Amino acid sequence: MSTVEIKEVLHNHINSIDNENLLQRILDLVNEENQTYELSEEQKRRILKGKQEISEGKFKTHEQVKKEVREWLKK
């Protein structure tokens, strides 16, 4: 489905909604898309630390973690 088609479908759905709470939730979702977030210095530091750990190979894959959880649950 193209962007134009998606917009048309959304417009049609929104025009048919009478539930004010639902419309407010949709509006909140759309407004959230336009928000910018400021990271604290601590958050920035942790992101940099995480990137460094990844570059050093200090991480586990999703499959490794799932295997560990399965083994842990057996105990």
N, C-alpha and C positions, 0 to 999 in steps of 0.2 A: 504494500500500500504506500502510495507516495505521501509526501508531507502535506500537500494540498488536500488529498483525500482524507487523511487523518484529521486535519483541521475541520473539514466539513462534517465528518462524523461527530467530532467533539462538539462543535457548534450545535448540531441537531440534538444531541443528548442533553447538553446544558440547557437549551431552550425548553426542553420538555420537563425539566426538574422543577418541582414546586417545593421541595423540602429545603427549608432555609439552612438547616444544620449541614446538610450535604453540600449545598452551594458554598457555605462558609469554609468547609474542609477543602473543597476544590480550590477556592481562592487562596487559602493558606498554603496549599501545595504549590500553586503557581508563584506566589510571593516568595516562598522558600527558595525557589530556583534562582531568584535574582539576588539573594543575600550573599554577602561576602563575609567570610569568617576571619577573625584575627587570632592567630596562634600566640599563646604566651611563650615567653623565653624557654620555660621548662618543656613545653610541647615541642618547640623547635629543636631543643637539645636532644630530646628523646628520639625524634625523627632522624636526626643526624646520626645518633648512636645506632639506631636500627639499620640504617643504610650501610654504615661501616661494618656492622656484624654480618650483613648479607654479603658484602664484598669479600669478607674473610671466610665465607662459607659456614658461618655459625647460624644455621637455621635447619629446620626439618621440613620435609615436604608434607603435604596433606596426607598422602598415603602412609608415611611413617607415623604420623600422629594418630591416624585411624587405627593402625596396627597396635600401637602402644595402648590405646584406649581399650581395644578388644582384649588384649592381654591383661590389662589392669582389671577389667570387669570380670574376668574368669576367676580372680582371686577371692 
